[in-house]
Structures are given as C-alpha cells and as structure tokens.
Amino acid sequence: MTSILHVPIANQLLAELPDVERDAFMAECETVELAFGEVLFQPTETVTHAYFPIDSFISLIVVTDADNRLEVGMAGREGMLGTSLVLGIEETPLLALVQGAGAALRINTARFQWLLQECPVLHQRLKGYLYVVMSQLAKTAACNHFHQIEGRLARWLLMTQDRARSDQLQLTHEFLAMMLGVRRAGITLAAIALQTRGLIRYHRGTIEVLDRPGLIVASCECYTKDCALYAKVLAVL
C-alpha cells in the first residue's frame, strides 16, 4: 500500500490550490527550520502562527499533568498545525512538539485568517482537513482503549515513517512509551514481537522498518482507515 503522503509536493494541502490562491498564500509565508524537541504550542496559549510542514513533522500531545502525556495526533506534509484557527479560535488544547526536524511554512494568525476569507478553495480544503483531524482524534481515543499495544505500535511506526520519509527512525523505548501512553515494558515486548516477525529491526535507539506491507498487516485497522479517509475527503475538495 502506497502512503497518501508519498507525493512530490512540499505540502499536500497547498499542492492542489489554484495558482492564484497558492501564490497569494506563499506571499504571506516564511520558511522556518524546526528543531527536534522544539515546542511550538503550549496548551491554552494564544496561537500566533499556523505551520504547514514541508519535511518536518509535529506530535500533538495531551498533557494531563507534569508526568503524563499522550500523543493523539501528528501533523506532517499532509497537513498543518493550527487547525483551531480555521474555526476562528486562537487557542489550542494540545502541546505541539517537533518530532521530526526540518522545514515548514509559517504564517501569522491575522494574515492566515484574512486569507481564509480571500481564498475559498483554501478555506474549503482546510475545513476538510479539520474534519479528518477530528475523526482521527476520536479514532485514536478508541484505539488507545481497545487495541493491543503491538498493533498500536505498528500503526505509530507507519505514521512516523510516512512523515519522516525514511526507513530509519530515531526512537527510544522511553519515547515510544510516552507517545503511546503505556509502560516501557509493554513497548519492549511489542517491539520484540514485530522484530521476531521480521518487520522491524531495533538497535540502540534506532528502529528500521524492514517490511512495510507486513507492518501494515500487523497494525490495527486505524492506520488504513486514516489513510482512506484523508484520500476520500481531500480528493473531492
């Protein structure tokens, strides 16, 4: 299965815009380099910019207290960071943490909201993307409750590989445990199971995807459903 993200365009949300809208949008943007571990948004803080990743990607994390965090979404070149702005709300409930370093387009909130009024195709595509994000958030909540760690880990690795565009992923068990909201021992057992099946190789903080089709089979059904929903909604806009 070919990922919906594997297209030769910097940001997929912007790629299909009419030339006049894309040019207007690009004129208001600046290209910034995002560093691994950089915090872009804190929960309840005012959102000052929207980000459209080019080759970077960002984890969206629920923070319940100082010790408990859970990733509920991810934004890469298929999407954007700052979806609340599409609703006219300049605040986010989530922590936005750069997971994959790289470039992104950044636009300040005022100019972004002005462009939404001036660019109807852009506005419609972003509303479609917002629907996809809402669906994925709901699906992730159910996935975390009902699905086994092994399938969830496979799904997460596929999502990360899509956005990193690499078979080599720099990930520790501690980081994976935090992202999936499980104990480190659970991640270790799940990773061993996937490695035993020849799907991945894990060594000193690096996970290498060896068999992507097999990893898709091993993942919970949420991964393929997410891909199908994105393709369905954004293809018609």
C-alpha positions as CSV (number, residue, x, y, z in Angstrom):
1,M,0.0,0.0,0.0
2,T,1.4,3.4,-1.0
3,S,1.0,6.1,1.6
4,I,-1.1,9.1,0.8
5,L,1.9,11.2,1.9
6,H,4.3,10.0,-0.7
7,V,3.8,12.7,-3.3
8,P,6.5,15.1,-4.7
9,I,4.9,18.3,-3.4
10,A,6.1,20.2,-0.4
11,N,2.8,20.4,1.4
12,Q,-0.1,18.4,0.2
13,L,-2.8,20.8,1.5
14,L,-1.3,23.5,-0.6
15,A,-0.4,21.5,-3.7
16,E,-3.8,21.4,-5.2
17,L,-4.7,25.0,-4.8
18,P,-5.4,27.2,-7.8
19,D,-2.3,29.1,-8.8
20,V,-3.7,32.4,-7.8
21,E,-4.6,31.2,-4.3
22,R,-1.3,29.3,-3.8
23,D,0.7,32.4,-4.9
24,A,-1.3,34.6,-2.5
25,F,-0.7,32.2,0.3
26,M,3.0,31.8,-0.4
27,A,3.4,35.6,-0.5
28,E,2.3,35.7,3.2
29,C,4.5,32.8,4.4
30,E,8.0,32.5,5.6
31,T,10.1,29.3,5.6
32,V,11.4,28.3,9.0
33,E,13.5,25.4,10.3
34,L,12.0,23.4,13.1
35,A,14.3,21.7,15.6
36,F,13.7,18.3,17.1
37,G,12.1,18.7,20.5
38,E,11.0,22.3,19.9
39,V,7.7,23.3,21.5
40,L,5.6,25.2,19.0
41,F,2.3,25.4,21.1
42,Q,1.5,25.0,24.7
43,P,-2.0,24.1,25.9
44,T,-4.3,27.2,26.3
45,E,-1.6,29.6,24.9
46,T,-2.6,32.0,22.2
47,V,-1.8,30.7,18.7
48,T,0.3,33.3,16.9
49,H,1.1,31.3,13.8
50,A,-0.1,28.4,11.6
51,Y,2.5,26.0,10.3
52,F,2.5,23.9,7.1
53,P,5.3,21.3,7.4
54,I,7.4,20.6,4.3
55,D,9.8,17.9,5.5
56,S,9.2,18.3,9.3
57,F,6.5,16.7,11.4
58,I,4.9,17.5,14.7
59,S,3.3,15.5,17.5
60,L,0.1,16.7,19.0
61,I,0.0,15.7,22.7
62,V,-2.5,15.8,25.5
63,V,-0.9,16.8,28.8
64,T,-2.8,15.7,31.9
65,D,-0.2,16.6,34.5
66,A,3.6,17.0,34.8
67,D,4.2,13.3,34.4
68,N,1.5,12.1,32.0
69,R,1.4,12.8,28.3
70,L,-0.2,11.0,25.4
71,E,0.1,11.7,21.7
72,V,-3.3,12.0,20.0
73,G,-2.2,13.2,16.5
74,M,0.6,14.0,14.1
75,A,1.0,16.7,11.5
76,G,3.4,16.5,8.6
77,R,3.5,17.5,5.0
78,E,0.0,16.1,4.6
79,G,-1.5,18.7,6.9
80,M,-1.0,21.7,9.1
81,L,-0.6,22.9,12.7
82,G,-3.1,25.4,14.0
83,T,-6.4,23.9,12.9
84,S,-8.3,25.8,15.6
85,L,-7.7,29.0,13.5
86,V,-9.9,27.6,10.8
87,L,-12.7,27.9,13.4
88,G,-11.6,31.4,14.4
89,I,-10.3,30.2,17.7
90,E,-6.8,31.5,18.6
91,E,-6.1,28.8,21.3
92,T,-5.1,25.2,21.3
93,P,-5.8,22.5,23.9
94,L,-2.7,20.5,22.9
95,L,1.0,20.6,23.2
96,A,2.7,20.7,19.8
97,L,6.2,19.1,19.9
98,V,8.5,18.8,16.9
99,Q,9.2,15.1,16.4
100,G,10.9,15.4,13.0
101,A,13.3,18.3,12.4
102,G,13.0,20.1,9.1
103,A,11.4,23.0,7.2
104,A,7.9,24.4,7.4
105,L,5.9,27.3,6.1
106,R,4.8,29.7,8.8
107,I,2.2,32.4,8.6
108,N,0.9,34.7,11.3
109,T,-2.6,34.3,12.6
110,A,-4.0,37.6,11.3
111,R,-2.8,37.1,7.7
112,F,-3.9,33.4,7.8
113,Q,-7.4,34.3,8.8
114,W,-7.5,37.1,6.2
115,L,-6.5,34.5,3.5
116,L,-9.3,32.2,4.6
117,Q,-11.7,34.9,3.6
118,E,-10.0,35.7,0.3
119,C,-9.2,32.1,-0.8
120,P,-12.4,30.0,-0.9
121,V,-10.6,26.8,-2.2
122,L,-8.0,27.0,0.6
123,H,-10.8,27.5,3.2
124,Q,-12.7,24.5,1.9
125,R,-9.6,22.3,1.9
126,L,-8.7,23.3,5.4
127,K,-12.3,22.6,6.6
128,G,-12.0,19.1,5.0
129,Y,-8.6,18.6,6.8
130,L,-10.2,19.7,10.1
131,Y,-12.8,17.1,9.6
132,V,-10.1,14.5,9.1
133,V,-8.3,15.6,12.2
134,M,-11.4,15.4,14.3
135,S,-12.1,11.9,13.0
136,Q,-8.5,10.8,13.8
137,L,-8.7,12.2,17.3
138,A,-11.8,10.2,18.0
139,K,-10.3,7.1,16.4
140,T,-7.1,7.5,18.5
141,A,-9.1,7.6,21.7
142,A,-10.9,4.3,20.8
143,C,-7.6,2.8,19.5
144,N,-5.8,3.5,22.8
145,H,-8.6,1.8,24.8
146,F,-9.5,-1.2,22.6
147,H,-6.4,-2.2,20.6
148,Q,-3.4,-4.2,21.6
149,I,0.0,-2.5,22.0
150,E,1.6,-4.4,19.2
151,G,-0.9,-3.2,16.6
152,R,-0.8,0.4,18.0
153,L,3.0,0.4,17.8
154,A,2.9,-0.8,14.2
155,R,0.4,2.0,13.4
156,W,2.5,4.6,15.1
157,L,5.7,3.5,13.2
158,L,3.9,3.6,9.9
159,M,2.6,7.1,10.6
160,T,6.1,8.2,11.6
161,Q,7.7,6.6,8.6
162,D,5.2,8.3,6.3
163,R,6.2,11.7,7.6
164,A,9.9,11.0,8.1
165,R,10.1,9.5,4.6
166,S,12.7,7.2,5.8
167,D,13.0,3.5,6.9
168,Q,15.4,4.6,9.7
169,L,13.6,6.1,12.7
170,Q,15.4,7.5,15.7
171,L,13.2,6.4,18.6
172,T,13.8,5.1,22.1
173,H,11.5,2.8,24.0
174,E,11.1,5.5,26.6
175,F,9.9,8.0,24.0
176,L,7.5,5.4,22.4
177,A,6.1,4.6,25.8
178,M,5.3,8.2,26.4
179,M,3.8,8.7,23.0
180,L,1.5,5.7,23.3
181,G,0.7,6.1,27.0
182,V,2.0,2.7,28.0
183,R,4.7,1.2,30.2
184,R,8.2,0.8,28.7
185,A,8.0,-2.9,29.3
186,G,4.9,-3.1,27.0
187,I,6.8,-1.3,24.2
188,T,9.7,-3.7,24.6
189,L,7.5,-6.7,24.3
190,A,5.7,-5.3,21.3
191,A,8.9,-4.3,19.5
192,I,10.4,-7.8,20.1
193,A,7.2,-9.3,18.6
194,L,7.5,-7.1,15.5
195,Q,11.2,-7.8,15.2
196,T,10.7,-11.6,15.6
197,R,8.3,-11.4,12.6
198,G,11.0,-9.7,10.5
199,L,9.0,-6.4,10.2
200,I,11.4,-4.1,12.0
201,R,15.0,-4.1,13.4
202,Y,15.7,-2.3,16.7
203,H,19.2,-1.4,17.8
204,R,20.4,1.4,20.2
205,G,17.6,3.9,19.7
206,T,17.0,3.2,16.0
207,I,14.1,1.3,14.6
208,E,14.4,0.3,10.9
209,V,11.3,-0.7,9.0
210,L,12.2,-3.8,7.1
211,D,8.8,-4.9,5.8
212,R,6.3,-2.1,5.3
213,P,3.5,-4.3,3.8
214,G,3.9,-6.7,6.7
215,L,3.8,-3.8,9.2
216,I,0.6,-2.6,7.7
217,V,-0.9,-6.1,8.2
218,A,0.3,-6.1,11.8
219,S,-1.0,-2.6,12.5
220,C,-4.5,-2.1,13.9
221,E,-7.1,-1.1,11.2
222,C,-6.9,2.5,12.3
223,Y,-3.9,3.2,10.0
224,T,-5.6,2.1,6.8
225,K,-8.8,3.8,7.8
226,D,-7.0,7.1,8.4
227,C,-5.3,7.0,5.0
228,A,-8.6,6.2,3.3
229,L,-10.5,9.0,5.0
230,Y,-7.8,11.5,4.1
231,A,-7.8,10.4,0.5
232,K,-11.6,10.4,0.3
233,V,-12.2,13.8,1.9
234,L,-9.3,15.8,0.4
235,A,-9.6,14.3,-3.1
236,V,-13.1,15.8,-3.6
237,L,-12.1,19.3,-2.4
